[in-house]
Amino acid sequence: MKPAPLDPLGPPLVRQAMRQGPNATMPSAWRDPDDTKPTAARDAREIAGHRAYCPLRWMRRRHGRASRITVEHVVAADYLRRAADEALYGCGGTNMLAVLGGGAFGPLSGPGSAALRQARAWREYTRAMALMDAHGRAVITSIVLLNHSLASWCRERGIPAGSQQPEMDHLVGMLDRLVEHYAGEIAHDLAQDRVLAD
């Protein structure tokens, strides 16, 4: 598939030119969340723009119906990404500005809601990663969390281009485990039509 032309009105051109990694972007389209007219379920307005590069979405787009990456795989990967981001970076506390502005420093009665949410995200992330073997965790970290392509993963390990099928099989197997882990959430998102898989 030919890369999309650079959009001068989109994100910084250097990010658009990147083909993989955590700072890369890719063109995308999604349903307009403000489109609330009664017929939106059938013919919702679409917004075109850029999103963070996702190797799984790229594989689905590139291979079409022949892709082994399913919508469920993409949604499960998004749940894992969200848990990893919340566990690593945390969430901003709603009352932190009031505390800093008021100068009311001192002991707290316990952790705030943002710290509790970060702790829950860490627990969720470790549970999801515990479903995989060491090689699977490395594959998922590189491809799902760090947004590197499968070809890049194989190249780093000295695997020739014609011998990448076992790595693809392993990736799909690990994604299948994530789909089982997030089955309830995925079913709910699909029922609510809240999935952006392409």
VOPAGU-2260 file (C-alpha; in pm, 1 decimal, decimal comma):
REM VOPAGU-2260
SITE   aa  ch    i         X         Y         Z
SITE  MET   A    0       0,0       0,0       0,0
SITE  LYS   A    1     136,7     340,5     -97,7
SITE  PRO   A    2     189,9     579,9     195,9
SITE  ALA   A    3     -58,0     866,1     217,2
SITE  PRO   A    4      65,7    1208,3     102,6
SITE  LEU   A    5     167,6    1448,1     376,3
SITE  ASP   A    6    -107,7    1683,0     493,0
SITE  PRO   A    7      18,6    2038,5     561,5
SITE  LEU   A    8    -284,4    2103,7     784,6
SITE  GLY   A    9    -235,9    1785,9     987,1
SITE  PRO   A   10       9,7    1705,9    1264,3
SITE  PRO   A   11     374,7    1813,1    1227,5
SITE  LEU   A   12     513,3    1685,0     896,7
SITE  VAL   A   13     797,5    1501,7    1070,1
SITE  ARG   A   14     539,4    1292,6    1260,1
SITE  GLN   A   15     344,1    1222,3     940,6
SITE  ALA   A   16     662,8    1111,0     762,7
SITE  MET   A   17     745,3     856,1    1034,8
SITE  ARG   A   18     635,9     506,2     940,1
SITE  GLN   A   19     640,4     352,5    1289,4
SITE  GLY   A   20     711,9     423,5    1652,5
SITE  PRO   A   21     533,4     606,3    1933,4
SITE  ASN   A   22     545,2     946,7    1761,5
SITE  ALA   A   23     422,7     838,2    1417,1
SITE  THR   A   24      75,2     920,6    1287,1
SITE  MET   A   25    -147,3     772,8    1020,2
SITE  PRO   A   26    -450,2     910,3     832,4
SITE  SER   A   27    -781,1     786,1     964,1
SITE  ALA   A   28   -1154,1     855,5     966,0
SITE  TRP   A   29   -1402,5     810,5    1246,2
SITE  ARG   A   30   -1765,0     871,3    1328,7
SITE  ASP   A   31   -1843,2    1225,5    1441,1
SITE  PRO   A   32   -1934,2    1202,8    1810,7
SITE  ASP   A   33   -2142,2    1521,3    1780,9
SITE  ASP   A   34   -2365,5    1368,2    1511,8
SITE  THR   A   35   -2671,5    1288,7    1723,4
SITE  LYS   A   36   -2944,7    1303,7    1462,8
SITE  PRO   A   37   -3188,0    1008,2    1469,9
SITE  THR   A   38   -3044,3     852,2    1152,4
SITE  ALA   A   39   -2683,7     866,5    1280,3
SITE  ALA   A   40   -2677,7     490,5    1338,4
SITE  ARG   A   41   -2724,5     435,4     963,6
SITE  ASP   A   42   -2545,2     726,5     803,7
SITE  ALA   A   43   -2325,9     895,7    1062,0
SITE  ARG   A   44   -2109,4    1184,8     956,4
SITE  GLU   A   45   -1739,6    1095,2     933,1
SITE  ILE   A   46   -1442,2    1306,7    1030,2
SITE  ALA   A   47   -1110,9    1261,7     852,6
SITE  GLY   A   48    -787,4    1332,7    1034,1
SITE  HIS   A   49    -477,5    1171,4    1180,6
SITE  ARG   A   50    -435,8     933,3    1471,4
SITE  ALA   A   51    -138,8     773,2    1641,4
SITE  TYR   A   52      16,6     505,7    1422,3
SITE  CYS   A   53    -106,4     157,2    1507,9
SITE  PRO   A   54      64,0    -138,7    1337,2
SITE  LEU   A   55    -246,1    -355,1    1384,8
SITE  ARG   A   56    -473,5    -103,7    1211,7
SITE  TRP   A   57    -211,2     -66,2     939,4
SITE  MET   A   58    -205,4    -444,5     881,8
SITE  ARG   A   59    -586,5    -454,9     865,5
SITE  ARG   A   60    -590,0    -168,8     615,4
SITE  ARG   A   61    -304,0    -310,8     408,2
SITE  HIS   A   62    -429,8    -670,1     382,5
SITE  GLY   A   63    -805,2    -603,1     388,5
SITE  ARG   A   64   -1017,3    -913,8     425,0
SITE  ALA   A   65    -708,5   -1135,2     406,4
SITE  SER   A   66    -567,3    -983,6     726,1
SITE  ARG   A   67    -535,6   -1212,1    1025,8
SITE  ILE   A   68    -575,5    -910,5    1254,1
SITE  THR   A   69    -942,0    -877,3    1351,5
SITE  VAL   A   70   -1143,9    -588,6    1487,4
SITE  GLU   A   71   -1142,5    -764,9    1824,4
SITE  HIS   A   72    -761,3    -776,8    1820,4
SITE  VAL   A   73    -744,7    -400,9    1762,6
SITE  VAL   A   74    -992,2    -324,3    2042,0
SITE  ALA   A   75    -810,6    -555,7    2286,4
SITE  ALA   A   76    -480,8    -386,4    2198,5
SITE  ASP   A   77    -641,5     -46,9    2265,9
SITE  TYR   A   78    -749,7    -165,9    2612,6
SITE  LEU   A   79    -397,0    -284,3    2688,1
SITE  ARG   A   80    -252,2      46,5    2564,4
SITE  ARG   A   81    -492,8     241,3    2784,5
SITE  ALA   A   82    -401,0      35,0    3091,3
SITE  ALA   A   83     -28,1      75,3    3019,4
SITE  ASP   A   84     -58,3     452,5    2970,9
SITE  GLU   A   85    -263,5     502,4    3287,1
SITE  ALA   A   86     -27,7     281,0    3487,9
SITE  LEU   A   87     284,2     456,2    3358,9
SITE  TYR   A   88     172,0     819,0    3333,9
SITE  GLY   A   89    -126,3     824,6    3568,0
SITE  CYS   A   90    -424,2    1054,0    3546,7
SITE  GLY   A   91    -437,0    1418,1    3643,5
SITE  GLY   A   92    -610,4    1479,3    3974,0
SITE  THR   A   93    -909,2    1714,4    3953,5
SITE  ASN   A   94    -831,2    1899,1    4274,7
SITE  MET   A   95    -454,0    1937,1    4231,0
SITE  LEU   A   96    -475,2    2293,9    4098,3
SITE  ALA   A   97    -687,1    2396,5    4394,7
SITE  VAL   A   98    -431,9    2247,3    4634,4
SITE  LEU   A   99    -140,1    2417,4    4457,3
SITE  GLY   A  100    -321,6    2748,5    4424,1
SITE  GLY   A  101    -444,7    2755,1    4782,5
SITE  GLY   A  102    -109,0    2669,0    4933,4
SITE  ALA   A  103    -273,1    2406,1    5154,3
SITE  PHE   A  104      12,9    2160,0    5174,5
SITE  GLY   A  105      14,4    1895,6    5439,1
SITE  PRO   A  106     -73,5    1535,7    5507,6
SITE  LEU   A  107    -351,4    1372,3    5311,9
SITE  SER   A  108    -607,3    1131,3    5448,5
SITE  GLY   A  109    -518,4     881,9    5176,2
SITE  PRO   A  110    -439,3     851,5    4807,0
SITE  GLY   A  111    -646,2    1062,4    4571,3
SITE  SER   A  112    -876,6     930,6    4301,1
SITE  ALA   A  113    -606,7     973,1    4034,1
SITE  ALA   A  114    -358,6     763,7    4235,2
SITE  LEU   A  115    -620,7     493,6    4293,2
SITE  ARG   A  116    -702,6     486,3    3921,2
SITE  GLN   A  117    -331,8     454,8    3839,4
SITE  ALA   A  118    -298,0     164,1    4084,1
SITE  ARG   A  119    -600,8     -12,3    3930,1
SITE  ALA   A  120    -451,5      40,1    3582,3
SITE  TRP   A  121    -121,4    -113,0    3695,2
SITE  ARG   A  122    -305,4    -417,5    3829,6
SITE  GLU   A  123    -500,4    -449,1    3501,6
SITE  TYR   A  124    -183,7    -414,2    3293,8
SITE  THR   A  125       5,1    -680,6    3491,2
SITE  ARG   A  126    -291,3    -921,0    3472,8
SITE  ALA   A  127    -312,3    -883,1    3094,9
SITE  MET   A  128      63,1    -925,0    3044,8
SITE  ALA   A  129      68,5   -1229,7    3275,9
SITE  LEU   A  130    -144,0   -1415,0    3018,0
SITE  MET   A  131     157,6   -1431,7    2785,5
SITE  ASP   A  132     491,3   -1606,8    2781,1
SITE  ALA   A  133     814,1   -1402,3    2785,7
SITE  HIS   A  134     843,7   -1398,8    2405,5
SITE  GLY   A  135     478,1   -1294,9    2372,9
SITE  ARG   A  136     526,3   -1007,6    2617,6
SITE  ALA   A  137     825,1    -887,4    2414,6
SITE  VAL   A  138     627,7    -905,3    2086,3
SITE  ILE   A  139     326,0    -726,5    2235,5
SITE  THR   A  140     544,1    -459,2    2395,5
SITE  SER   A  141     724,7    -384,0    2069,9
SITE  ILE   A  142     427,9    -396,7    1833,2
SITE  VAL   A  143     128,7    -293,0    2045,0
SITE  LEU   A  144     281,1     -63,4    2307,7
SITE  LEU   A  145     576,5      87,2    2118,4
SITE  ASN   A  146     405,6      87,2    1774,2
SITE  HIS   A  147     682,6     -89,4    1581,6
SITE  SER   A  148     595,4    -294,4    1275,9
SITE  LEU   A  149     625,5    -671,5    1263,9
SITE  ALA   A  150     892,3    -633,4     994,9
SITE  SER   A  151    1093,4    -407,5    1226,1
SITE  TRP   A  152    1056,6    -656,7    1512,9
SITE  CYS   A  153    1185,0    -937,4    1290,1
SITE  ARG   A  154    1466,0    -726,0    1146,5
SITE  GLU   A  155    1592,6    -643,1    1498,9
SITE  ARG   A  156    1613,0   -1015,5    1571,3
SITE  GLY   A  157    1781,7   -1107,7    1243,9
SITE  ILE   A  158    1479,4   -1297,3    1109,8
SITE  PRO   A  159    1480,9   -1289,1     726,5
SITE  ALA   A  160    1182,6   -1140,4     545,2
SITE  GLY   A  161    1065,6   -1481,5     418,7
SITE  SER   A  162    1067,7   -1638,9     766,3
SITE  GLN   A  163     838,1   -1401,6     954,4
SITE  GLN   A  164     531,6   -1627,6     961,1
SITE  PRO   A  165     610,8   -1785,0    1303,4
SITE  GLU   A  166     638,2   -1435,7    1453,5
SITE  MET   A  167     303,2   -1338,7    1299,7
SITE  ASP   A  168     151,0   -1659,3    1439,1
SITE  HIS   A  169     287,3   -1574,6    1783,3
SITE  LEU   A  170     152,9   -1217,7    1763,8
SITE  VAL   A  171    -194,6   -1341,5    1665,3
SITE  GLY   A  172    -186,8   -1599,0    1946,1
SITE  MET   A  173    -104,5   -1332,5    2204,6
SITE  LEU   A  174    -375,4   -1103,4    2064,6
SITE  ASP   A  175    -623,9   -1392,3    2090,2
SITE  ARG   A  176    -540,2   -1417,9    2462,3
SITE  LEU   A  177    -601,2   -1045,3    2503,1
SITE  VAL   A  178    -936,0   -1079,1    2323,2
SITE  GLU   A  179   -1038,9   -1350,8    2570,4
SITE  HIS   A  180    -925,4   -1133,9    2861,2
SITE  TYR   A  181   -1123,4    -828,5    2742,5
SITE  ALA   A  182   -1418,3   -1022,7    2594,8
SITE  GLY   A  183   -1687,1    -839,4    2794,8
SITE  GLU   A  184   -1552,3    -492,6    2721,8
SITE  ILE   A  185   -1507,2    -572,1    2352,1
SITE  ALA   A  186   -1861,8    -707,4    2318,5
SITE  HIS   A  187   -1997,7    -392,9    2486,6
SITE  ASP   A  188   -1797,0    -161,5    2259,5
SITE  LEU   A  189   -1905,0    -347,7    1946,6
SITE  ALA   A  190   -2270,5    -339,1    2057,7
SITE  GLN   A  191   -2246,1      36,6    2120,4
SITE  ASP   A  192   -2070,3      93,4    1784,3
SITE  ARG   A  193   -1777,1     261,1    1961,7
SITE  VAL   A  194   -1501,9      81,5    1772,7
SITE  LEU   A  195   -1246,5     253,5    1549,3
SITE  ALA   A  196   -1059,1     -42,0    1401,3
SITE  ASP   A  197    -933,3     109,9    1075,8
